[in-house]
Amino acid sequence: LGQGFGLGSLAVLSLLAEEQARAKPPLERPAYDLRPKPPVHPPKARAMISLFMQGGPSHVDLFDPKPELTRRHMTTFTGDIKYDNAAESSPKLFGSPWKFAPRGQCGMELSELLPGLAEVADDVTLIRSMHTGVNNHGQSLYAMNSGRITNGRPAVGSWLTYGLGTESQDLPAYVVLTDPGGLPVTGTEMFSNGWLPSIFQGTVVRPREPRILNLEPPPVEAGAPQDEYLEFLGQLNREHASERPGETDLAARIASFELAARMQTAAKEALDLSSESQAVHRMYGLDDEATREYGSRCLIARRLVERGVRYVQVFTQTQAWDHHGAIAKALPSACRKTDRPAAALVRDLKSLGLLQSTLVHWGGEMGRLPVIQNEKNIGRDHNTYGFSMWLAGGGVKGGCVYGKTDELGHKAVEDVVNHYDYHATLLHLFGLDPATLTFARPGGAGSLLDGQAGRVVNGILA
Amino acid sequence: MIRRLWTCSALVLLAAAAECRPARAADEVRYETHVRPILKAHCFLCHGEEDEHQGNLDLRWVKGMLAGGDSGPVVSPGDPDASLIWQRITAGEMPPGDKKLSNAEAAVIRTWIEQGAGTVRPEPDRLPEGPHWTEEERNYWAFQPVKRPPLPVVRDEGLAANPIDRFILAELEENGSGFSPPAPAETLIRRLSFDLLGLPPSPESVERFCCDPSPAAWSLLVDRLLASPEYGERWARHWLDPAGYADSDGYTEDDPRRPWAFRYRDYVIRSLNADKPFDQFVVEQLAGDELLSPPYAHLDGPSAEILAATGFLRTAPDGTGEGGVDQATARNDVVAETIKIVSTAFLGLTVGCAQCHDHRYDPISQEDYYRLRALFEPALDPNNWKKPAARLVSLWSQQEEEQAAQVDAEIREIEGRRVAELDGIVAEIFEREVAALDLELQGAARFAKATPEADRTPEQQQLLKEYPSLNVDRGSAYLYEQQRLKDFNKKYEDQNAQTKARRPPEQMLACLFETPGQIPPTAVFYRGNPSQPKQEVSPGELGILAGQVAEIPSDDPALPTSGRRLAFARSLTSGRHPLLARVIVNRVWMHHFGKGLVASPGDFGKLGQPPTHPELLDYLADEFVHSGWSLKSLHRLILTSHCWRQSSLRSEERETADPDNRMLGRMNVRRLEAEAIRDAMLDVSGTRCGKMYGPAVGVAPDEVGQIVVGAGMRDGNGIFIGTADGMGGEPFRRSVYVEVRRSMPLGVLEPFDVAATTPNCELRTTSTSPVQSLLLMNGSFVRSQAASLARRAASEAGDDLEGQVERAWRLAFGSRPSEAETAAGAAYVQSQKARYEASTAEKKEHDPTPAERALASYCQALLSSNRFLYVD
């Protein structure tokens, strides 16, 4: 074989020279884009909708029935407990005033406050053993949403779009549907790209016009005025380019305005709910004052995912679930706003055949204590040592209850799922490897888990 | 399999190569030129470079290969198949790991062995100790002394306005071509204005220049612009790119601010405006502290300025002031990044890879790297580290210092009173909570509370747990009595504020300096690992430059400090250093033409690009040094050349002969940089605030997370409530004054390829993306600037619509629109006006009228058009 080679020096050297020219590092730094990228192993989930319940929904009143707590109602709790508010704190245990009953074929026990969820219980995995272990909103939000209790890190959605890009180049990859009542307490950190390139930041769809800043024109420009502006600009640019033949950058910029206009049209179309049927409107509760606003955003989330958006966050208003007091009124009201639309989203995705590839998440950054806060106006204080959240679709089991808290619902004691376990599982469902999805940082490779020993929670995988 | 693949591709290339190049006698495979660089890149580390040679094999010379290692000789001259090195390569065994030899590299090795495995020059009997470089490496162009070349002779003498033209034109003529005609006057003045000031020319100055027939008009214009203060702002930003300037530490997520970094930025602006000789500029940045004497207290103005220059060595991302950071790693990173900044900015070399092993391509040994490091370690000493707060030098006078000390004492006294009163309130609240308990528990509760936490009995602990409201303390008192604590806090806050108002404002300088007498030893780190130091090294420059650079003393007895950086800076600026002047004139050239003579301004090594005009590069470098290192003279030389004044229009012939414009037979059309786009919008709209210098204008995320200029105020729930309230003209200052927060690039700059700050930026990209388009179409900054431009045009042109349209065009582009362009613009405004009138969108009281909106829409089209964004 060696003799068959027979190339002269000239060929060998020119080959080498060409190769060396090619191997030179590019002059320009790497550009990041949102084109679809293959995961490292076959994915179950392709998109995710996170219904984020900021404030800390009371798991002992919604998801995690505690007969022992009811039995010891109004007796003094003498175990170790951490209060956020010492002045109003009370050691008295408080049984849930709401009734629990088995739901669905699976018999998942849920509170009467969640009639909607009850109807889709067989499509849901309920985790009752969540744990972050930091007793305030900010840190626990950071933990649940960006992997560690510190600020400045990339959000889960930024990681997913960094790792996988997005399916639609006409829509933002990562969309955030904010509540008219304000952002979660950590503000824009909830969808910050942290130290990932800024194209992986969440794009906010605002609850008022223009819904997407920069992507949508202000109302007064929308439609004909902007079309006219683009036409006139195109004319200016074409004349300018025609005087400069061969200047391809100029043509590229003309094309980029055309692409931008297409993106506007695509966004407008995706946010327009008028083409959805009356039945769908009703299912999401658009016919009801209590659910209209939130239901619209759930429906928009579905439409976005349907059109290839990778990750959507739907927020509730600032501290919507932070029921330190008046829980008897406030908790049912928060449930009324979200329960029916959230269930509709699961049912709708399923009927469209999208649920198996779309992971739906419902949960917040904490749960609540089994004891009373404020005996004069009963509520519950923070609890990040044991709380509940649910997932549906995207490769998780239906009708599954996972993990346990202690007999009073205070601490997760069985199959504990830490935030980093949740994140490891999430990346796994998307076909990503938590160890290899990294970004170069000054102190070494940065990642979502950041060295925390997260485990994939196999018990919930379908 | 491997072999089949490379045979095929080699044959294809053989055919291609045979077509395009005639065979030459010199095309034999040579060890020194072809083979050794391959082995150096892939094999030397294990087989030669490190103390222990794997398999006792030294591949750094042919004799080593013939002598072989544990498995015998590795090369059989003439017989590759019998050569162990070939067998291991084809078997995929060597080199180990993922990075294998490419097909071409393997073919070179094989051919060389086939041809007898010879060398061009005889090898010595033994290899010298330590790194050694071949003649080829020593002869590399960038390491040769700068030699002023003779001026080329050109046929068309009339086109050779100055020496630059001769170099460019000679090559063009040789290729049967020549210069493009000069650009029209209005193009030239706009080009010049953006080039030197980063701002557009005013319509009046365009008019004046275009009507001035005097032959001196051009050089007078160049001089006038070079003398404007905006020149320093523009060119400072160019220098801040490779310097890695930022107003924050980066490194950690917190990204703490560097509130005093601005003094370095201001130093650069002042130095450039004053045309400070570049050698002095370099010396001050590398060793300003060593030009002064410690302690650096009560500095006068000029001394403070010189010390501020050392901010250059404080730009690297830095996590050492933060908790939760591994200090050893973070400190090492700061030193490494600082070396990267110094080497890319001044040496045009990537020395960073020599941190772990000899550079794979360039003659830079690992020891070289640590010799460079030794220059900086007396100031960046990992074992005596100055955290960010310890790098600040106060600019207070003695009197201000005393006044501050007095205020501080008063504040301590107030704090003492505050705490005493607060403890009284806490005790009162506690008593009330106790009173609510059953009588028999009260005594026990008081006793439990009075017992220090660590000494409490289990019963006491239990009691306090059962009645958690007893746990009132200074921090939680407000939860019990909100109004009282509010009033209490206000009282003391007011007292504090009144007292503090008498404290002179802080005036600090962030800088770099050594602690006299503290000179740490510097060692080579085994494979770059700071915890595995090996032999010690003395400070010095790259070994390959020996003879051209000065020796660096370990400790200059004439100075209180080590004198290492000062000696290094003096050597760099001696006028004999082969790199510095070339690197700097190349950067200047790049900013004038859009592309450097060396297209990789931060890498003059083998992985960078070779110079397109090596003789011109040397001529400029030599001229720069001999003109007294004057940047302004260099600008003048370039700007008065015919070459720079050429038209940027492409022609078919030129495109065929030189599609990349390598020969510079025309000017390049360039897109404005991010800062120039923002600044130009502020300028033409009349909103630009001309204030120079001082603390950075802050940035913050707005309600949707976009980074905007402003304080980014949020309420207690973190809800965004405003941006720029009360900032006056600050938001409208030039971009060079806007805070460079590493984690928060400004939303209107970032999409237009703003400089990287990790750690520095050698070369900016120029991208075109729909994100930019959306920003121009819908972004509030662009829209508000368009509205301002419209108001300005209307107020300057009066009521006549065509006049307004023409005025806006001239403000935006400098030139006058044609009649057709004015007519089209006016027609556009009319039809937009009708559309706004018909609009059903909600109207508010202070909304602009449809006519105002329509003119603003026209202005927005101008500001987002290519005529605005590009310079011919």
Boltz contact constraints between the chains, C-beta under 6 A:
constraints:
  - contact:
      token1: [A, 1]
      token2: [B, 3]
      max_distance: 6.0
  - contact:
      token1: [A, 2]
      token2: [B, 80]
      max_distance: 6.0
  - contact:
      token1: [A, 2]
      token2: [B, 81]
      max_distance: 6.0
  - contact:
      token1: [A, 5]
      token2: [B, 7]
      max_distance: 6.0
  - contact:
      token1: [A, 7]
      token2: [B, 10]
      max_distance: 6.0
  - contact:
      token1: [A, 7]
      token2: [B, 14]
      max_distance: 6.0
  - contact:
      token1: [A, 9]
      token2: [B, 27]
      max_distance: 6.0
  - contact:
      token1: [A, 9]
      token2: [B, 28]
      max_distance: 6.0
  - contact:
      token1: [A, 9]
      token2: [B, 29]
      max_distance: 6.0
  - contact:
      token1: [A, 9]
      token2: [B, 111]
      max_distance: 6.0
  - contact:
      token1: [A, 10]
      token2: [B, 23]
      max_distance: 6.0
  - contact:
      token1: [A, 10]
      token2: [B, 27]
      max_distance: 6.0
  - contact:
      token1: [A, 11]
      token2: [B, 14]
      max_distance: 6.0
  - contact:
      token1: [A, 11]
      token2: [B, 17]
      max_distance: 6.0
  - contact:
      token1: [A, 12]
      token2: [B, 107]
      max_distance: 6.0
  - contact:
      token1: [A, 12]
      token2: [B, 108]
      max_distance: 6.0
  - contact:
      token1: [A, 12]
      token2: [B, 111]
      max_distance: 6.0
  - contact:
      token1: [A, 13]
      token2: [B, 27]
      max_distance: 6.0
  - contact:
      token1: [A, 14]
      token2: [B, 17]
      max_distance: 6.0
  - contact:
      token1: [A, 15]
      token2: [B, 10]
      max_distance: 6.0
  - contact:
      token1: [A, 15]
      token2: [B, 13]
      max_distance: 6.0
  - contact:
      token1: [A, 15]
      token2: [B, 104]
      max_distance: 6.0
  - contact:
      token1: [A, 16]
      token2: [B, 104]
      max_distance: 6.0
  - contact:
      token1: [A, 16]
      token2: [B, 108]
      max_distance: 6.0
  - contact:
      token1: [A, 19]
      token2: [B, 102]
      max_distance: 6.0
  - contact:
      token1: [A, 19]
      token2: [B, 104]
      max_distance: 6.0
  - contact:
      token1: [A, 24]
      token2: [B, 607]
      max_distance: 6.0
  - contact:
      token1: [A, 25]
      token2: [B, 607]
      max_distance: 6.0
  - contact:
      token1: [A, 27]
      token2: [B, 600]
      max_distance: 6.0
  - contact:
      token1: [A, 27]
      token2: [B, 763]
      max_distance: 6.0
  - contact:
      token1: [A, 28]
      token2: [B, 765]
      max_distance: 6.0
  - contact:
      token1: [A, 29]
      token2: [B, 756]
      max_distance: 6.0
  - contact:
      token1: [A, 76]
      token2: [B, 466]
      max_distance: 6.0
  - contact:
      token1: [A, 83]
      token2: [B, 468]
      max_distance: 6.0
  - contact:
      token1: [A, 85]
      token2: [B, 479]
      max_distance: 6.0
  - contact:
      token1: [A, 86]
      token2: [B, 468]
      max_distance: 6.0
  - contact:
      token1: [A, 86]
      token2: [B, 471]
      max_distance: 6.0
  - contact:
      token1: [A, 86]
      token2: [B, 476]
      max_distance: 6.0
  - contact:
      token1: [A, 87]
      token2: [B, 469]
      max_distance: 6.0
  - contact:
      token1: [A, 87]
      token2: [B, 479]
      max_distance: 6.0
  - contact:
      token1: [A, 87]
      token2: [B, 480]
      max_distance: 6.0
  - contact:
      token1: [A, 89]
      token2: [B, 468]
      max_distance: 6.0
  - contact:
      token1: [A, 91]
      token2: [B, 466]
      max_distance: 6.0
  - contact:
      token1: [A, 150]
      token2: [B, 253]
      max_distance: 6.0
  - contact:
      token1: [A, 151]
      token2: [B, 253]
      max_distance: 6.0
  - contact:
      token1: [A, 152]
      token2: [B, 253]
      max_distance: 6.0
  - contact:
      token1: [A, 152]
      token2: [B, 254]
      max_distance: 6.0
  - contact:
      token1: [A, 153]
      token2: [B, 253]
      max_distance: 6.0
  - contact:
      token1: [A, 182]
      token2: [B, 719]
      max_distance: 6.0
  - contact:
      token1: [A, 185]
      token2: [B, 717]
      max_distance: 6.0
  - contact:
      token1: [A, 185]
      token2: [B, 718]
      max_distance: 6.0
  - contact:
      token1: [A, 187]
      token2: [B, 718]
      max_distance: 6.0
  - contact:
      token1: [A, 188]
      token2: [B, 701]
      max_distance: 6.0
  - contact:
      token1: [A, 188]
      token2: [B, 705]
      max_distance: 6.0
  - contact:
      token1: [A, 204]
      token2: [B, 704]
      max_distance: 6.0
  - contact:
      token1: [A, 213]
      token2: [B, 704]
      max_distance: 6.0
  - contact:
      token1: [A, 214]
      token2: [B, 774]
      max_distance: 6.0
  - contact:
      token1: [A, 214]
      token2: [B, 775]
      max_distance: 6.0
  - contact:
      token1: [A, 214]
      token2: [B, 778]
      max_distance: 6.0
  - contact:
      token1: [A, 214]
      token2: [B, 779]
      max_distance: 6.0
  - contact:
      token1: [A, 215]
      token2: [B, 774]
      max_distance: 6.0
  - contact:
      token1: [A, 217]
      token2: [B, 778]
      max_distance: 6.0
  - contact:
      token1: [A, 219]
      token2: [B, 841]
      max_distance: 6.0
  - contact:
      token1: [A, 220]
      token2: [B, 839]
      max_distance: 6.0
  - contact:
      token1: [A, 220]
      token2: [B, 841]
      max_distance: 6.0
  - contact:
      token1: [A, 224]
      token2: [B, 835]
      max_distance: 6.0
  - contact:
      token1: [A, 225]
      token2: [B, 835]
      max_distance: 6.0
  - contact:
      token1: [A, 228]
      token2: [B, 832]
      max_distance: 6.0
  - contact:
      token1: [A, 229]
      token2: [B, 857]
      max_distance: 6.0
  - contact:
      token1: [A, 229]
      token2: [B, 861]
      max_distance: 6.0
  - contact:
      token1: [A, 232]
      token2: [B, 828]
      max_distance: 6.0
  - contact:
      token1: [A, 232]
      token2: [B, 861]
      max_distance: 6.0
  - contact:
      token1: [A, 233]
      token2: [B, 861]
      max_distance: 6.0
  - contact:
      token1: [A, 236]
      token2: [B, 865]
      max_distance: 6.0
  - contact:
      token1: [A, 237]
      token2: [B, 865]
      max_distance: 6.0
  - contact:
      token1: [A, 237]
      token2: [B, 866]
      max_distance: 6.0
  - contact:
      token1: [A, 240]
      token2: [B, 866]
      max_distance: 6.0
  - contact:
      token1: [A, 240]
      token2: [B, 867]
      max_distance: 6.0
  - contact:
      token1: [A, 246]
      token2: [B, 650]
      max_distance: 6.0
  - contact:
      token1: [A, 246]
      token2: [B, 655]
      max_distance: 6.0
  - contact:
      token1: [A, 247]
      token2: [B, 669]
      max_distance: 6.0
  - contact:
      token1: [A, 250]
      token2: [B, 866]
      max_distance: 6.0
  - contact:
      token1: [A, 252]
      token2: [B, 768]
      max_distance: 6.0
  - contact:
      token1: [A, 253]
      token2: [B, 768]
      max_distance: 6.0
  - contact:
      token1: [A, 253]
      token2: [B, 866]
      max_distance: 6.0
  - contact:
      token1: [A, 256]
      token2: [B, 768]
      max_distance: 6.0
  - contact:
      token1: [A, 256]
      token2: [B, 770]
      max_distance: 6.0
  - contact:
      token1: [A, 256]
      token2: [B, 773]
      max_distance: 6.0
  - contact:
      token1: [A, 257]
      token2: [B, 773]
      max_distance: 6.0
  - contact:
      token1: [A, 259]
      token2: [B, 770]
      max_distance: 6.0
  - contact:
      token1: [A, 260]
      token2: [B, 770]
      max_distance: 6.0
  - contact:
      token1: [A, 260]
      token2: [B, 773]
      max_distance: 6.0
  - contact:
      token1: [A, 260]
      token2: [B, 774]
      max_distance: 6.0
  - contact:
      token1: [A, 318]
      token2: [B, 717]
      max_distance: 6.0
  - contact:
      token1: [A, 442]
      token2: [B, 251]
      max_distance: 6.0
  - contact:
      token1: [A, 442]
      token2: [B, 317]
      max_distance: 6.0
  - contact:
      token1: [A, 442]
      token2: [B, 333]
      max_distance: 6.0
  - contact:
      token1: [A, 443]
      token2: [B, 329]
      max_distance: 6.0
